[in-house]
Amino acid sequence: MKKEKSRIETKTSRTAEFTCMYRAASYRETRECYKGTDNIAYILVPGFVKLLLRFPRFCQLYNKYLAPKGIYEYVIARTKYIDSVFMDVLEQGFDQIVIFGAGFDSRAQRFSKLNKKTKIFELDTPITQEDKLNGFREKNIMIPENLIYIPINFIQESLADKLTAAGFEKNRKTLFLLEGVTMYLSDDAIDKTFTFIQDVAGKGSWVVFDYIYAGVLRQENKYYGEKDIFKTVAKAGEAWSFALEEGEMVSFLRKYDFNLKNHSNARELEERYFKNQEGIIVGKVNGTHSIVAGIKE
């Protein structure tokens, strides 16, 4: 019997589209702590979305009453966190950056002036990647020479083969970035992906990713915004499938020869990104996720 294709094999990822929309909304923000810098996300969103973003009150009401609680704040915090990591590794002169499931990410463009020698590889499903590239062409967004796009079917094709063919070099100092990716993979796909990273990462390499807690998959409903976001991703046809228990991260990373560098949960993200000049936390982050940075020493 022929296996039915998943949604992301036949259509552009909805979660990638939502992330782009949230970044565009953040770019238009005037509120302290909510303001983002992803101007390219704003350029890429459709005209009707740009029109809606001209009305901040509408966006605030949408996020308060229709969107999953705290997910807008989470995307803002995650974007700022990974922006910081991206700039850091460029300034350190890492040899390579590999972005898994890149969606409509534009960091290679936004931070190109910082990039002196780092090769950047973006991996994604062919349909989502082509949709992004079409948007770049239509909006005359430049593509840096050191940015390599790799269309890949993550289930059927080999990461090693695709990356090697594109010029990726083993044992180099590399940032491996999985933003909004791990929760959509199977346990087997997670093991294969992180085993690949373990095998090819040079000393000093970083892996940065976010993940959800196992209690979310069990629908224990103990985290802020959990019930809403779980229903939303399932309805989008991109239901979550992988999670880790709280306190499991150190052992998970050690399995693949990485040590924990940073681990930020919702509360820590609020402290870092949503505390205003008066020391008051002005945004509450969805509690289902944490962001992790690991280093190969």
SULCORTA-V974186 format. One record per pair of residues at least 24 apart in sequence whose ideal C-beta (glycine too) atoms are under 8 Angstrom apart, sorted by sequence separation. I is the first residue (numbers start at 1). J is the second residue. D is the distance in whole Angstrom. If there is no record, write none. Layout:
i: {I,I}
j: {J,J}
d: {D,D}
This chain:
i: {20,21,83,87,90,93,94,95,96,97,99,120,216,217,266,20,24,28,82,86,90,93,96,98,103,122,126,176,265,24,28,30,90,120,122,124,125,126,174,217,264,29,83,87,102,119,120,121,122,123,124,125,126,174,182,183,216,263,264,21,25,28,83,90,104,118,120,122,124,125,174,181,182,183,212,215,263,264,24,89,103,115,117,119,121,123,125,170,171,173,176,178,179,182,183,214,262,263,102,112,170,171,172,173,175,176,177,178,179,180,212,213,214,215,262,263,28,104,115,123,154,171,173,174,175,176,177,178,179,211,212,213,214,215,262,109,112,168,170,173,174,175,176,177,178,211,212,213,214,260,261,109,159,172,175,211,213,260,261,25,109,155,159,214,260,261,106,109,154,259,108,123,160,258,259,159,163,258,259,108,109,258,259,34,108,123,160,253,257,36,123,160,38,249,253,34,121,224,36,223,249,36,121,26,37,207,25,121,119,22,26,119,207,22,26,207,23,190,22,26,189,22,184,186,187,206,19,23,184,185,186,201,183,184,185,201,229,183,184,198,230,183,197,198,229,44,182,183,198,224,226,194,195,224,225,226,44,194,224,225,226,41,223,224,225,223,41,98,223,40,38,40,40,98,39,38,96,216,37,96,95,105,213,96,98,100,103,212,213,95,96,97,98,100,101,103,212,213,95,96,97,98,99,100,101,211,94,95,96,98,101,210,211,94,97,99,101,210,94,100,210,211,209,210,20,101,208,209,19,20,208,16,19,207,208,89,207,208,16,17,206,207,13,15,16,44,206,86,206,207,13,85,205,206,44,86,204,205,44,85,204,100,203,204,202,203,44,82,201,43,44,82,43,40,78,78,95,94,13,16,94,12,13,9,11,12,8,10,89,9,8,12,8,85,85,82,78,9,70,71,69,70,69,68,71,71,69,68,69,19,67,68,71,68,16,68,15,15,81,81,78,81,74,77,81,77,80,74,77,70,77,73,76,77,73,76,77,85,82,73,81,73,74,78,73,74,70,73,78,70,69,70,71,74,70,69,70,15,18,68,15,14,14,15,14,13,7,8,7,33,33,33,33,32,32,34,33,34,32,33,31}
j: {44,45,107,111,114,117,118,119,120,121,123,144,240,241,290,45,49,53,107,111,115,118,121,123,128,147,151,201,290,50,54,56,116,146,148,150,151,152,200,243,290,56,110,114,129,146,147,148,149,150,151,152,153,201,209,210,243,290,291,49,53,56,111,118,132,146,148,150,152,153,202,209,210,211,240,243,291,292,53,118,132,144,146,148,150,152,154,199,200,202,205,207,208,211,212,243,291,292,132,142,200,201,202,203,205,206,207,208,209,210,242,243,244,245,292,293,59,135,146,154,185,202,204,205,206,207,208,209,210,242,243,244,245,246,293,141,144,200,202,205,206,207,208,209,210,243,244,245,246,292,293,142,192,205,208,244,246,293,294,59,143,189,193,248,294,295,141,144,189,294,144,159,196,294,295,196,200,295,296,146,147,296,297,73,147,162,199,292,296,76,163,200,79,290,294,76,163,266,79,266,292,80,166,72,83,253,72,168,167,71,75,168,256,72,76,258,75,242,75,79,242,76,238,241,242,261,75,79,240,241,242,257,240,241,242,258,286,241,242,256,288,242,256,257,288,104,242,243,258,284,286,255,256,285,286,287,106,256,286,287,288,104,286,287,288,287,106,163,288,106,106,109,110,168,110,110,168,288,110,169,169,179,288,172,174,176,179,288,289,172,173,174,175,177,178,180,289,290,173,174,175,176,177,178,179,289,173,174,175,177,180,289,290,174,177,179,181,290,175,181,291,292,291,292,103,184,291,292,103,104,292,101,104,292,293,175,293,294,103,104,293,294,101,103,104,132,294,175,295,296,103,175,295,296,135,177,295,296,136,177,296,193,296,297,296,297,139,177,296,139,141,179,141,141,179,180,202,205,125,128,206,127,128,125,127,128,125,127,206,127,127,131,128,206,208,208,210,153,224,225,224,225,225,225,228,229,228,228,229,180,228,229,232,231,180,232,180,184,264,269,269,272,266,269,273,270,273,269,272,266,273,270,273,274,274,283,285,293,291,283,291,284,285,289,285,286,283,286,291,284,284,285,286,289,286,286,287,233,236,286,236,236,237,238,238,238,237,238,238,273,274,275,276,276,277,282,282,283,282,283,282}
d: {6,6,7,6,4,6,5,7,8,7,7,8,7,8,8,6,7,5,8,6,5,7,7,7,6,7,4,7,5,8,8,7,8,6,7,8,7,8,8,5,6,7,8,6,7,5,5,5,5,5,7,7,7,6,5,8,6,6,5,6,6,7,8,6,5,7,7,7,7,7,6,7,7,6,6,8,8,8,6,7,7,7,8,7,6,5,7,8,7,5,7,8,8,5,5,4,8,5,8,8,5,8,5,7,7,7,8,7,7,7,8,6,6,8,7,8,8,7,7,8,8,4,5,5,5,4,5,4,7,7,5,7,5,8,4,6,5,8,8,6,8,8,7,7,8,7,8,7,8,7,4,7,8,8,7,6,6,8,6,5,8,7,7,8,6,5,8,7,7,6,6,8,6,4,6,5,8,6,8,8,8,5,6,8,4,7,8,8,6,6,8,7,7,8,4,6,6,7,6,8,6,7,6,8,7,8,7,6,7,8,8,8,8,6,5,6,7,5,4,7,8,7,6,6,6,7,6,6,7,7,7,8,4,6,5,8,6,7,7,4,8,6,6,5,6,6,6,7,8,6,8,8,7,8,4,7,8,4,6,6,5,7,8,4,7,4,7,7,5,4,7,6,6,7,8,7,6,5,7,7,7,7,6,5,6,7,8,5,8,4,8,7,7,7,7,7,6,8,5,4,5,5,5,5,7,7,5,6,7,7,7,5,6,6,7,8,4,7,6,5,5,7,8,7,7,8,7,6,6,4,7,8,7,8,5,5,7,8,3,7,6,5,8,8,6,8,7,8,6,8,6,7,7,8,5,8,7,5,8,8,7,7,6,7,7,7,7,7,5,5,8,6,7,6,7,8,7,8,7,6,8,6,5,6,6,5,5,7,7,7,8,5,7,7,5,6,6,7,6,6,6,4,4,5,8,6,6,4,8,6,8,4,8,8,8,5,6,8,7,7,8,8,7,4,8,8,5,7,7,7,5,8,7,7,7,8,6,7,8,4,6,6,5,8,5,4,8,7,6,5,8,5,5,6,3,6,7,7,8,6,6,4,7,5,6,7,4,7,6,6,5,7,6,5,7,8,5,7,7,6,7}
